[in-house]
Amino acid sequence: GDILLVRIYVDDIIFGSTNKDLCKYFEKLMKDKFQMSSMGELIFFLGLQVKQKKDGIFISQDKYVVKILRKFGLRDGKSASTPIDIEKPLLKDPDVTPKASHLHVVKRIFRYLKGKPHLDLWYPKDSPFDLVAYSDSDYDGASLDRKSTIGGCQFLGCRLISWQCKKQTVMATSSTEAEHVAAASCCAQVLWIQNQ
């Protein structure tokens, strides 16, 4: 059968279907019930640029990056090859006591984005829908508090759909324990995805 996907965020709605007639019917139904206007084929949504091709979709934030760099006067500055300097870890939660070091980290992320303005996510049309997940941990990565950083990413086929990176709340006593905590966190996200 045909599929109709609808995404609503406050007063913005995007929808698509495997059947163009179903899209037209849904659009007419919505316009009959609600006062709304149609923007046509999706090219921009909630700060995301959408480039639709025959074999898939590119999603990027090129325009948003330029806007942010302009807003903070960083368009003409130098770029950085990595988003974070791993030699200078943050000591405190920035929500508790922001410091100059936190501002330095944010500026470095902006400098990284300046050097990589065309980082797109690619969602190919003909990729399987198998749910695949990966996790990793850097045992004892932050030498000051000895808490590991864990990460995970989830794919439908080769389409990245979710990712996480965070510092563990407890100190792992071994690299195996740190990896188990990372895997458990990743699996929790997989279970959430499967239940949607």
N, CA, C and O of each residue as an XYZ file, in Angstrom:
784
protein
N       0.808     -1.187      0.000
C       0.000      0.000      0.000
C       0.850      1.248      0.000
O       2.065      1.194      0.186
N       0.206      2.351     -0.207
C       0.894      3.639     -0.223
C       1.121      4.149      1.189
O       0.391      3.800      2.117
N       2.147      4.980      1.337
C       2.504      5.557      2.633
C       2.410      7.072      2.524
O       2.846      7.656      1.532
N       1.839      7.712      3.550
C       1.815      9.165      3.672
C       2.501      9.501      4.985
O       2.068      9.052      6.046
N       3.573     10.289      4.921
C       4.274     10.726      6.124
C       3.975     12.197      6.349
O       4.064     13.006      5.426
N       3.614     12.545      7.596
C       3.283     13.922      7.948
C       4.122     14.318      9.146
O       4.185     13.586     10.133
N       4.771     15.476      9.067
C       5.576     15.998     10.168
C       5.045     17.379     10.507
O       4.968     18.252      9.643
N       4.675     17.577     11.781
C       4.127     18.857     12.226
C       5.016     19.415     13.324
O       5.351     18.718     14.282
N       5.398     20.683     13.178
C       6.139     21.389     14.214
C       5.467     22.741     14.396
O       5.583     23.616     13.538
N       4.768     22.914     15.501
C       3.990     24.105     15.822
C       3.002     24.374     14.678
O       1.975     23.703     14.586
N       3.303     25.355     13.801
C       2.379     25.631     12.698
C       3.001     25.330     11.334
O       2.495     25.772     10.303
N       4.085     24.588     11.335
C       4.721     24.166     10.085
C       4.429     22.689      9.846
O       4.582     21.863     10.745
N       4.012     22.370      8.642
C       3.676     20.983      8.294
C       4.420     20.610      7.018
O       4.402     21.351      6.036
N       5.070     19.456      7.045
C       5.611     18.900      5.806
C       5.028     17.502      5.646
O       4.771     16.801      6.625
N       4.830     17.120      4.410
C       4.297     15.777      4.169
C       4.794     15.268      2.828
O       5.137     16.038      1.931
N       4.822     13.971      2.721
C       5.241     13.330      1.483
C       4.623     11.951      1.409
O       4.189     11.394      2.418
N       4.588     11.415      0.223
C       3.959     10.117      0.032
C       4.615      9.360     -1.110
O       5.309      9.933     -1.949
N       4.379      8.071     -1.115
C       4.808      7.230     -2.230
C       3.871      7.414     -3.420
O       4.130      6.895     -4.506
N       2.776      8.158     -3.211
C       1.766      8.366     -4.244
C       1.446      9.864     -4.325
O       0.937     10.435     -3.361
N       1.738     10.505     -5.461
C       1.505     11.950     -5.606
C       0.040     12.319     -5.429
O      -0.269     13.377     -4.881
N      -0.868     11.458     -5.888
C      -2.298     11.741     -5.736
C      -2.694     11.790     -4.263
O      -3.552     12.581     -3.875
N      -2.074     10.952     -3.451
C      -2.345     10.954     -2.015
C      -1.884     12.272     -1.393
O      -2.555     12.810     -0.512
N      -0.750     12.789     -1.844
C      -0.272     14.096     -1.377
C      -1.265     15.195     -1.741
O      -1.593     16.041     -0.910
N      -1.738     15.179     -2.977
C      -2.694     16.194     -3.425
C      -3.992     16.109     -2.626
O      -4.565     17.132     -2.253
N      -4.452     14.894     -2.368
C      -5.672     14.699     -1.588
C      -5.487     15.227     -0.164
O      -6.365     15.909      0.363
N      -4.348     14.915      0.458
C      -4.081     15.371      1.820
C      -3.996     16.894      1.871
O      -4.531     17.518      2.787
N      -3.326     17.490      0.891
C      -3.216     18.945      0.845
C      -4.598     19.590      0.733
O      -4.880     20.565      1.429
N      -5.456     19.063     -0.128
C      -6.815     19.595     -0.280
C      -7.605     19.430      1.012
O      -8.304     20.350      1.435
N      -7.498     18.275      1.634
C      -8.182     18.013      2.896
C      -7.761     19.023      3.964
O      -8.607     19.555      4.683
N      -6.465     19.285      4.066
C      -5.957     20.232      5.062
C      -6.432     21.654      4.759
O      -6.808     22.392      5.670
N      -6.416     22.035      3.490
C      -6.849     23.386      3.118
C      -8.345     23.573      3.333
O      -8.792     24.680      3.634
N      -9.127     22.500      3.181
C     -10.566     22.583      3.437
C     -10.854     22.765      4.924
O     -11.827     23.425      5.290
N     -10.018     22.186      5.781
C     -10.249     22.224      7.230
C      -9.560     23.398      7.922
O     -10.050     23.893      8.937
N      -8.421     23.849      7.377
C      -7.618     24.878      8.035
C      -7.230     25.967      7.047
O      -7.095     25.730      5.847
N      -7.054     27.172      7.591
C      -6.551     28.260      6.762
C      -5.042     28.064      6.649
O      -4.319     28.191      7.637
N      -4.576     27.757      5.456
C      -3.156     27.497      5.275
C      -2.751     27.773      3.837
O      -3.583     27.829      2.932
N      -1.457     27.941      3.655
C      -0.929     28.121      2.300
C       0.122     27.051      2.044
O       0.781     26.569      2.966
N       0.264     26.694      0.789
C       1.227     25.669      0.399
C       2.463     26.341     -0.180
O       2.356     27.242     -1.012
N       3.627     25.904      0.258
C       4.887     26.475     -0.205
C       5.470     25.686     -1.372
O       6.525     26.044     -1.894
N       4.799     24.622     -1.782
C       5.304     23.807     -2.887
C       6.297     22.764     -2.404
O       6.275     22.352     -1.244
N       7.165     22.347     -3.311
C       8.153     21.324     -2.969
C       9.080     21.829     -1.867
O       9.509     22.982     -1.890
N       9.381     20.980     -0.923
C      10.190     21.338      0.240
C      11.620     21.672     -0.164
O      12.316     20.845     -0.754
N      12.058     22.904      0.160
C      13.453     23.280     -0.057
C      14.082     23.854      1.211
O      15.306     23.945      1.313
N      13.239     24.247      2.188
C      13.742     24.834      3.430
C      12.744     24.535      4.540
O      11.545     24.751      4.364
N      13.222     24.038      5.686
C      12.323     23.725      6.793
C      13.075     23.823      8.110
O      14.053     23.107      8.327
N      12.619     24.714      8.996
C      13.183     24.877     10.334
C      14.705     25.012     10.319
O      15.396     24.350     11.093
N      15.222     25.857      9.450
C      16.660     26.090      9.379
C      17.433     25.071      8.564
O      18.649     25.192      8.415
N      16.751     24.072      8.038
C      17.408     23.042      7.230
C      17.150     23.298      5.752
O      16.014     23.545      5.347
N      18.203     23.239      4.950
C      18.048     23.299      3.501
C      17.872     21.879      2.999
O      18.596     20.970      3.405
N      16.913     21.697      2.122
C      16.605     20.368      1.592
C      16.788     20.402      0.080
O      16.126     21.169     -0.620
N      17.696     19.560     -0.416
C      17.933     19.460     -1.862
C      17.479     18.078     -2.303
O      18.108     17.071     -1.975
N      16.381     18.039     -3.051
C      15.832     16.758     -3.495
C      16.393     16.392     -4.864
O      16.341     17.177     -5.810
N      16.927     15.185     -4.940
C      17.463     14.639     -6.190
C      16.668     13.390     -6.539
O      15.888     12.901     -5.721
N      16.860     12.874     -7.738
C      16.148     11.654     -8.150
C      16.523     10.452     -7.290
O      15.686      9.588     -7.025
N      17.791     10.396     -6.850
C      18.250      9.223     -6.106
C      18.335      9.434     -4.600
O      18.831      8.563     -3.886
N      17.854     10.586     -4.099
C      17.864     10.805     -2.658
C      17.739     12.272     -2.294
O      17.394     13.109     -3.129
N      18.025     12.572     -1.036
C      17.861     13.927     -0.504
C      19.110     14.337      0.271
O      19.637     13.560      1.068
N      19.587     15.577      0.029
C      20.647     16.185      0.827
C      19.989     17.135      1.823
O      19.077     17.880      1.464
N      20.448     17.109      3.067
C      19.980     18.066      4.067
C      21.211     18.773      4.623
O      22.185     18.128      5.011
N      21.161     20.109      4.659
C      22.301     20.879      5.155
C      21.812     22.115      5.900
O      20.617     22.411      5.935
N      22.769     22.830      6.497
C      22.464     24.080      7.185
C      23.413     25.182      6.726
O      23.800     26.040      7.519
N      23.789     25.163      5.454
C      24.737     26.135      4.910
C      24.331     27.575      5.225
O      25.137     28.353      5.735
N      23.084     27.927      4.920
C      22.622     29.306      5.123
C      22.619     29.677      6.603
O      22.943     30.809      6.962
N      22.254     28.725      7.460
C      22.236     28.992      8.901
C      23.652     29.250      9.417
O      23.859     30.144     10.237
N      24.627     28.472      8.942
C      26.022     28.663      9.357
C      26.490     30.059      8.967
O      27.097     30.754      9.782
N      26.218     30.478      7.735
C      26.611     31.815      7.279
C      25.946     32.887      8.147
O      26.586     33.868      8.525
N      24.673     32.698      8.457
C      23.928     33.664      9.285
C      24.539     33.783     10.684
O      24.704     34.890     11.195
N      24.872     32.656     11.299
C      25.458     32.663     12.645
C      26.847     33.302     12.625
O      27.168     34.110     13.497
N      27.670     32.947     11.639
C      29.012     33.533     11.539
C      28.924     35.044     11.363
O      29.708     35.784     11.957
N      27.977     35.503     10.553
C      27.780     36.944     10.348
C      27.319     37.602     11.649
O      27.822     38.660     12.026
N      26.365     36.977     12.327
C      25.799     37.543     13.558
C      26.862     37.766     14.629
O      26.808     38.756     15.358
N      27.830     36.849     14.731
C      28.849     36.953     15.772
C      30.188     37.480     15.249
O      31.204     37.383     15.938
N      30.191     38.037     14.033
C      31.391     38.658     13.491
C      32.541     37.698     13.246
O      33.702     38.063     13.434
N      32.239     36.483     12.831
C      33.280     35.470     12.637
C      33.442     35.044     11.177
O      34.101     34.041     10.901
N      32.858     35.780     10.249
C      32.935     35.381      8.830
C      34.341     35.499      8.265
O      34.726     34.712      7.401
N      35.116     36.473      8.742
C      36.441     36.707      8.173
C      37.562     36.065      8.985
O      38.728     36.161      8.602
N      37.236     35.422     10.084
C      38.260     34.789     10.919
C      38.802     33.514     10.305
O      38.330     33.050      9.268
N      39.804     32.959     10.968
C      40.383     31.705     10.463
C      39.487     30.525     10.829
O      38.665     30.602     11.741
N      39.670     29.437     10.094
C      38.860     28.241     10.351
C      39.658     27.246     11.192
O      40.873     27.381     11.339
N      38.967     26.247     11.740
C      39.596     25.189     12.538
C      39.311     23.849     11.873
O      38.250     23.655     11.279
N      40.263     22.924     11.974
C      40.095     21.619     11.312
C      39.254     20.647     12.131
O      38.726     19.676     11.588
N      39.126     20.897     13.431
C      38.300     20.042     14.297
C      37.375     20.926     15.123
O      37.723     22.071     15.414
N      36.201     20.423     15.510
C      35.257     21.262     16.253
C      35.651     21.506     17.708
O      35.266     22.522     18.288
N      36.410     20.592     18.301
C      36.746     20.719     19.723
C      38.220     20.413     19.921
O      38.762     19.491     19.311
N      38.864     21.192     20.780
C      40.261     20.959     21.134
C      40.287     19.963     22.290
O      39.955     20.318     23.421
N      40.677     18.725     22.014
C      40.635     17.688     23.053
C      41.705     17.886     24.119
O      41.658     17.241     25.166
N      42.670     18.768     23.867
C      43.710     19.044     24.860
C      43.226     20.009     25.940
O      43.882     20.158     26.971
N      42.092     20.661     25.717
C      41.575     21.646     26.672
C      40.142     21.295     27.059
O      39.207     21.961     26.613
N      39.950     20.261     27.882
C      38.582     19.885     28.262
C      37.941     20.922     29.182
O      38.632     21.623     29.921
N      36.630     21.007     29.128
C      35.891     21.908     30.017
C      35.795     21.283     31.401
O      35.585     20.076     31.524
N      35.945     22.092     32.436
C      35.940     21.577     33.798
C      34.567     21.589     34.440
O      34.284     20.761     35.306
N      33.724     22.498     34.038
C      32.414     22.651     34.673
C      31.310     22.516     33.645
O      31.529     22.653     32.442
N      30.128     22.247     34.145
C      28.940     22.246     33.295
C      28.661     23.694     32.899
O      28.469     24.528     33.784
N      28.629     24.030     31.603
C      28.416     25.421     31.201
C      27.084     26.001     31.647
O      26.935     27.222     31.695
N      26.105     25.152     31.976
C      24.825     25.675     32.462
C      24.954     26.223     33.881
O      24.144     27.043     34.315
N      25.983     25.762     34.604
C      26.145     26.171     35.995
C      26.950     27.460     36.089
O      26.471     28.443     36.654
N      28.154     27.471     35.551
C      29.006     28.651     35.611
C      29.739     28.873     34.290
O      30.869     28.409     34.140
N      29.144     29.553     33.350
C      29.836     29.802     32.085
C      31.087     30.646     32.310
O      31.073     31.586     33.105
N      32.157     30.312     31.616
C      33.427     31.024     31.755
C      33.958     31.360     30.375
O      33.365     30.990     29.361
N      35.074     32.060     30.344
C      35.716     32.408     29.073
C      36.089     31.155     28.294
O      36.076     31.164     27.063
N      36.421     30.077     28.998
C      36.798     28.832     28.314
C      35.617     28.264     27.518
O      35.811     27.656     26.466
N      34.406     28.463     28.018
C      33.224     27.987     27.300
C      32.999     28.818     26.030
O      32.621     28.280     24.988
N      33.233     30.117     26.125
C      33.121     30.980     24.953
C      34.157     30.570     23.908
O      33.869     30.560     22.711
N      35.366     30.232     24.367
C      36.421     29.770     23.458
C      35.971     28.513     22.712
O      36.210     28.387     21.511
N      35.322     27.586     23.416
C      34.848     26.343     22.794
C      33.790     26.646     21.734
O      33.830     26.081     20.641
N      32.854     27.526     22.047
C      31.803     27.882     21.089
C      32.414     28.541     19.851
O      32.028     28.226     18.726
N      33.366     29.453     20.057
C      34.017     30.104     18.918
C      34.778     29.095     18.067
O      34.811     29.214     16.842
N      35.394     28.097     18.716
C      36.111     27.078     17.941
C      35.132     26.278     17.084
O      35.435     25.961     15.934
N      33.970     25.951     17.627
C      32.955     25.238     16.839
C      32.539     26.087     15.638
O      32.400     25.568     14.531
N      32.340     27.394     15.854
C      31.998     28.290     14.749
C      33.122     28.319     13.706
O      32.852     28.313     12.504
N      34.393     28.352     14.168
C      35.529     28.359     13.239
C      35.578     27.056     12.448
O      35.924     27.056     11.266
N      35.234     25.952     13.093
C      35.174     24.664     12.387
C      34.095     24.710     11.304
O      34.326     24.298     10.167
N      32.913     25.217     11.669
C      31.818     25.310     10.700
C      32.173     26.235      9.538
O      31.750     26.003      8.405
N      32.949     27.283      9.819
C      33.385     28.188      8.755
C      34.218     27.436      7.724
O      34.092     27.692      6.526
N      35.058     26.521      8.166
C      35.908     25.755      7.261
C      35.205     24.591      6.593
O      35.740     24.000      5.655
N      34.013     24.255      7.062
C      33.247     23.126      6.514
C      31.813     23.555      6.219
O      30.881     22.989      6.789
N      31.615     24.532      5.351
C      30.254     25.048      5.163
C      29.311     24.102      4.433
O      28.095     24.287      4.485
N      29.843     23.104      3.761
C      28.981     22.246      2.949
C      28.943     20.816      3.472
O      29.091     19.863      2.707
N      28.746     20.672      4.765
C      28.577     19.340      5.345
C      27.106     18.969      5.237
O      26.270     19.519      5.953
N      26.793     18.050      4.354
C      25.408     17.640      4.131
C      25.178     16.233      4.666
O      26.097     15.416      4.717
N      23.962     15.970      5.055
C      23.540     14.596      5.330
C      22.884     14.078      4.055
O      22.074     14.776      3.446
N      23.230     12.864      3.651
C      22.717     12.271      2.412
C      21.789     11.130      2.772
O      22.168     10.211      3.498
N      20.581     11.192      2.264
C      19.583     10.158      2.497
C      19.202      9.543      1.152
O      18.303     10.041      0.474
N      19.892      8.451      0.759
C      19.611      7.841     -0.543
C      18.246      7.172     -0.579
O      17.753      6.656      0.424
N      17.658      7.198     -1.754
C      16.324      6.632     -1.954
C      16.330      5.107     -1.839
O      15.468      4.526     -1.181
N      17.295      4.472     -2.474
C      17.311      3.011     -2.544
C      18.302      2.405     -1.556
O      19.282      1.776     -1.955
N      18.043      2.597     -0.277
C      18.866      2.003      0.773
C      17.936      1.176      1.649
O      16.793      1.573      1.875
N      18.400      0.038      2.145
C      17.513     -0.782      2.977
C      17.104     -0.050      4.259
O      17.744      0.920      4.666
N      16.049     -0.524      4.872
C      15.558      0.086      6.104
C      15.964     -0.719      7.334
O      15.236     -0.736      8.326
N      17.111     -1.382      7.283
C      17.609     -2.111      8.449
C      18.122     -1.111      9.473
O      18.872     -0.198      9.125
N      17.728     -1.272     10.729
C      18.197     -0.404     11.800
C      19.557     -0.905     12.271
O      19.684     -2.038     12.735
N      20.573     -0.052     12.149
C      21.945     -0.396     12.518
C      22.438      0.664     13.494
O      22.171      1.851     13.307
N      23.161      0.243     14.542
C      23.651      1.190     15.538
C      25.106      0.902     15.884
O      25.561     -0.240     15.829
N      25.824      1.962     16.243
C      27.220      1.861     16.652
C      27.406      2.665     17.927
O      26.743      3.682     18.133
N      28.313      2.206     18.784
C      28.632      2.961     19.993
C      30.132      2.902     20.234
O      30.823      2.019     19.726
N      30.625      3.860     21.020
C      32.042      3.883     21.368
C      32.215      4.676     22.652
O      31.327      5.416     23.075
N      33.375      4.505     23.258
C      33.688      5.200     24.496
C      35.178      5.476     24.536
O      35.969      4.704     23.994
N      35.567      6.570     25.175
C      36.993      6.821     25.395
C      37.264      6.679     26.890
O      37.167      7.654     27.635
N      37.593      5.510     27.316
C      37.825      5.243     28.739
C      38.842      6.225     29.296
O      39.935      6.394     28.754
N      38.453      6.874     30.402
C      39.353      7.782     31.107
C      39.807      8.931     30.209
O      40.919      9.438     30.358
N      38.947      9.341     29.278
C      39.334     10.346     28.295
C      39.636     11.711     28.878
O      40.632     12.329     28.502
N      38.821     12.189     29.770
C      39.060     13.490     30.394
C      39.867     13.250     31.659
O      39.333     12.771     32.659
N      41.141     13.579     31.617
C      42.040     13.207     32.709
C      41.724     13.896     34.030
O      42.128     13.403     35.083
N      41.020     15.010     34.006
C      40.762     15.722     35.255
C      39.684     15.056     36.103
O      39.852     14.942     37.317
N      38.594     14.618     35.503
C      37.546     13.972     36.303
C      37.432     12.478     36.022
O      36.635     11.791     36.662
N      38.208     11.968     35.083
C      38.289     10.543     34.743
C      36.954      9.945     34.303
O      36.764      8.731     34.385
N      36.048     10.765     33.847
C      34.778     10.256     33.322
C      34.895     10.099     31.810
O      35.402     10.985     31.122
N      34.435      8.993     31.313
C      34.535      8.697     29.888
C      33.472      9.451     29.095
O      32.403      9.776     29.612
N      33.783      9.718     27.845
C      32.811     10.265     26.910
C      32.284      9.104     26.081
O      33.054      8.290     25.572
N      30.968      9.037     25.952
C      30.361      7.958     25.171
C      29.641      8.551     23.972
O      29.212      9.704     23.990
N      29.519      7.748     22.942
C      28.827      8.204     21.749
C      28.100      7.061     21.084
O      28.438      5.893     21.275
N      27.110      7.407     20.313
C      26.366      6.405     19.562
C      25.723      7.042     18.350
O      25.444      8.241     18.344
N      25.488      6.248     17.328
C      24.760      6.726     16.156
C      23.912      5.587     15.617
O      24.285      4.417     15.689
N      22.763      5.962     15.077
C      21.803      4.985     14.578
C      21.479      5.315     13.120
O      21.308      6.476     12.747
N      21.401      4.273     12.322
C      21.150      4.402     10.888
C      19.965      3.544     10.483
O      19.743      2.475     11.052
N      19.205      4.009      9.501
C      18.255      3.171      8.770
C      18.923      2.919      7.431
O      18.967      3.807      6.581
N      19.440      1.723      7.239
C      20.277      1.460      6.073
C      21.537      2.283      6.220
O      22.270      2.129      7.196
N      21.796      3.158      5.256
C      22.958      4.046      5.384
C      22.533      5.482      5.686
O      23.310      6.415      5.489
N      21.291      5.660      6.166
C      20.772      6.985      6.493
C      20.934      7.249      7.986
O      20.325      6.560      8.805
N      21.747      8.237      8.347
C      21.906      8.614      9.747
C      20.610      9.251     10.234
O      20.140     10.231      9.656
N      20.031      8.693     11.301
C      18.757      9.229     11.795
C      18.841      9.741     13.228
O      17.958     10.473     13.675
N      19.908      9.361     13.961
C      20.011      9.782     15.356
C      21.458      9.641     15.802
O      22.165      8.742     15.346
N      21.902     10.522     16.688
C      23.258     10.407     17.219
C      23.322     11.053     18.595
O      22.527     11.935     18.921
N      24.281     10.600     19.396
C      24.455     11.097     20.750
C      25.943     11.150     21.077
O      26.734     10.362     20.559
N      26.310     12.087     21.940
C      27.659     12.157     22.482
C      27.538     12.851     23.828
O      27.036     13.972     23.907
N      27.994     12.195     24.884
C      27.893     12.815     26.203
C      28.921     12.212     27.146
O      29.446     11.122     26.918
N      29.188     12.949     28.203
C      30.097     12.456     29.224
C      29.310     11.552     30.163
O      28.182     11.869     30.542
N      29.913     10.419     30.538
C      29.247      9.516     31.475
C      29.082     10.215     32.818
O      29.917     11.029     33.211
N      28.008      9.893     33.511
C      27.752     10.533     34.805
C      28.544      9.888     35.934
O      28.725     10.491     36.992
N      29.011      8.676     35.714
C      29.817      7.976     36.728
C      31.171      7.617     36.130
O      31.329      7.554     34.911
N      32.142      7.385     37.003
C      33.472      7.022     36.547
C      33.545      5.509     36.335
O      33.335      4.739     37.272
N      33.838      5.089     35.120
C      33.979      3.660     34.824
C      35.292      3.152     35.415
O      36.286      3.877     35.460
N      35.281      1.906     35.865
C      36.490      1.333     36.469
C      37.343      0.570     35.462
O      38.439      0.121     35.795
N      36.850      0.420     34.234
C      37.628     -0.258     33.193
C      37.124      0.181     31.826
O      36.034      0.739     31.699
N      37.933     -0.079     30.808
C      37.499      0.264     29.452
C      36.292     -0.580     29.054
O      35.418     -0.119     28.320
N      36.249     -1.819     29.540
C      35.105     -2.689     29.249
C      33.824     -2.106     29.827
O      32.788     -2.096     29.162
N      33.892     -1.622     31.060
C      32.707     -1.022     31.683
C      32.271      0.230     30.915
O      31.078      0.443     30.700
N      33.234      1.052     30.504
C      32.905      2.260     29.745
C      32.219      1.898     28.425
O      31.261      2.556     28.019
N      32.711      0.851     27.761
C      32.099      0.406     26.503
C      30.695     -0.152     26.739
O      29.802      0.054     25.918
N      30.498     -0.853     27.850
C      29.169     -1.392     28.173
C      28.172     -0.261     28.428
O      27.022     -0.337     27.996
N      28.611      0.785     29.127
C      27.728      1.929     29.378
C      27.360      2.598     28.051
O      26.207      2.975     27.839
N      28.347      2.743     27.158
C      28.078      3.337     25.844
C      27.098      2.478     25.052
O      26.168      3.000     24.437
N      27.304      1.164     25.065
C      26.421      0.252     24.325
C      25.003      0.289     24.894
O      24.030      0.261     24.140
N      24.885      0.351     26.229
C      23.561      0.400     26.855
C      22.823      1.680     26.470
O      21.624      1.652     26.195
N      23.539      2.796     26.452
C      22.930      4.067     26.065
C      22.475      4.025     24.605
O      21.387      4.494     24.270
N      23.311      3.463     23.752
C      22.981      3.330     22.327
C      21.770      2.413     22.138
O      20.879      2.708     21.341
N      21.744      1.305     22.872
C      20.615      0.362     22.776
C      19.313      1.001     23.251
O      18.249      0.730     22.695
N      19.394      1.848     24.278
C      18.195      2.544     24.752
C      17.620      3.416     23.637
O      16.402      3.493     23.470
N      18.494      4.070     22.878
C      18.033      4.890     21.756
C      17.421      4.016     20.665
O      16.407      4.386     20.074
N      18.025      2.864     20.395
C      17.485      1.932     19.398
C      16.086      1.482     19.803
O      15.182      1.447     18.968
N      15.901      1.140     21.069
C      14.581      0.714     21.551
C      13.558      1.833     21.395
O      12.412      1.585     21.019
N      13.975      3.066     21.686
C      13.069      4.199     21.522
C      12.665      4.337     20.054
O      11.489      4.534     19.747
N      13.642      4.232     19.145
C      13.352      4.342     17.709
C      12.384      3.249     17.276
O      11.438      3.517     16.534
N      12.611      2.028     17.730
C      11.757      0.906     17.336
C      10.323      1.071     17.828
O       9.396      0.530     17.224
N      10.133      1.803     18.907
C       8.793      1.964     19.474
C       8.056      3.189     18.945
O       6.964      3.504     19.417
N       8.635      3.877     17.980
C       7.968      5.062     17.417
C       6.991      4.657     16.344
O       6.333      5.514     15.753
